[in-house]
Amino acid sequence: MRDWRSALLHWGIPIGAMVATIGVPHPGKTLVWIAALVWMGAACLMNARRCGRTHCYFTGPFFIVMTIPVALHGFEVVWLGPDGWKWLALTIGGLGGALWCGTEKLMGTYRR
């Protein structure tokens, strides 16, 4: 990210929205989480195209794909148990962070 304002816009707002809806019932939480994941995924994909940052090629699609289990659990198509939202949050944060750090460690910071 170019500066703190850009980081706040692309990451702080959607992550903050997800955290703010932890206690909110469906459909509010589900819709906010889906929107936040699409927002972050799109930001990553645009950043990958703009500057070629390695992790963005992986985190962008990952965040967008994570909308599927969020929607399935949120709309009660697939029940992930009483701690389903916690497991989704840990998966999104943990794997997102691992993709961010791991891909750049293995492949370098930039792909161009």
SULUR-V302917 format. One record per pair of residues at least 24 apart in sequence whose ideal C-beta (glycine too) atoms are under 10 Angstrom apart, sorted by the first residue. I is the first residue (numbers start at 0). J is the second residue. If there is no record, write none. Layout:
I&J ; I&J
//
This chain:
0&42 ; 0&46 ; 0&50 ; 0&52 ; 1&46 ; 1&49 ; 1&50 ; 5&42 ; 5&46 ; 6&42 ; 8&38 ; 8&42 ; 9&38 ; 9&39 ; 9&41 ; 9&42 ; 9&43 ; 9&45 ; 9&46 ; 10&35 ; 10&38 ; 10&39 ; 10&42 ; 10&43 ; 12&38 ; 12&39 ; 13&37 ; 13&38 ; 13&39 ; 13&40 ; 13&42 ; 13&62 ; 14&38 ; 14&39 ; 14&91 ; 14&92 ; 17&69 ; 17&84 ; 17&87 ; 17&88 ; 17&91 ; 17&92 ; 18&88 ; 20&84 ; 21&84 ; 21&85 ; 21&88 ; 22&84 ; 25&72 ; 25&73 ; 25&74 ; 25&75 ; 25&84 ; 26&73 ; 26&74 ; 27&73 ; 28&69 ; 28&73 ; 28&84 ; 29&66 ; 29&69 ; 29&70 ; 29&71 ; 29&72 ; 29&73 ; 29&74 ; 29&75 ; 29&84 ; 30&69 ; 30&70 ; 30&73 ; 31&69 ; 31&73 ; 32&65 ; 32&66 ; 32&69 ; 32&70 ; 32&72 ; 32&73 ; 32&84 ; 32&87 ; 32&88 ; 32&91 ; 33&63 ; 33&65 ; 33&66 ; 33&67 ; 33&69 ; 33&70 ; 33&73 ; 34&66 ; 35&62 ; 35&66 ; 35&69 ; 35&91 ; 36&61 ; 36&62 ; 36&63 ; 36&64 ; 36&65 ; 36&66 ; 36&67 ; 36&69 ; 36&70 ; 36&87 ; 36&91 ; 36&95 ; 37&62 ; 37&63 ; 37&65 ; 37&66 ; 38&62 ; 39&63 ; 39&65 ; 39&91 ; 39&95 ; 40&64 ; 40&65 ; 40&66 ; 43&95 ; 43&98 ; 43&99 ; 47&110 ; 50&108 ; 50&109 ; 50&110 ; 50&111 ; 51&108 ; 51&109 ; 51&110 ; 51&111 ; 52&99 ; 52&102 ; 52&103 ; 52&108 ; 52&109 ; 52&110 ; 52&111 ; 53&98 ; 53&99 ; 53&101 ; 53&102 ; 53&103 ; 53&104 ; 53&105 ; 53&106 ; 53&107 ; 53&108 ; 53&109 ; 53&110 ; 53&111 ; 54&95 ; 54&96 ; 54&97 ; 54&98 ; 54&99 ; 54&100 ; 54&101 ; 54&102 ; 54&103 ; 54&104 ; 54&106 ; 54&108 ; 54&110 ; 55&98 ; 55&99 ; 55&102 ; 55&103 ; 55&109 ; 55&110 ; 56&98 ; 56&102 ; 56&106 ; 56&110 ; 57&94 ; 57&95 ; 57&97 ; 57&98 ; 57&99 ; 57&101 ; 57&102 ; 57&103 ; 57&106 ; 58&94 ; 58&95 ; 58&96 ; 58&97 ; 58&98 ; 58&99 ; 58&102 ; 59&98 ; 60&98 ; 61&90 ; 61&91 ; 61&94 ; 61&95 ; 61&97 ; 61&98 ; 61&99 ; 62&91 ; 62&94 ; 62&95 ; 62&98 ; 65&90 ; 65&91 ; 65&94 ; 65&95
//
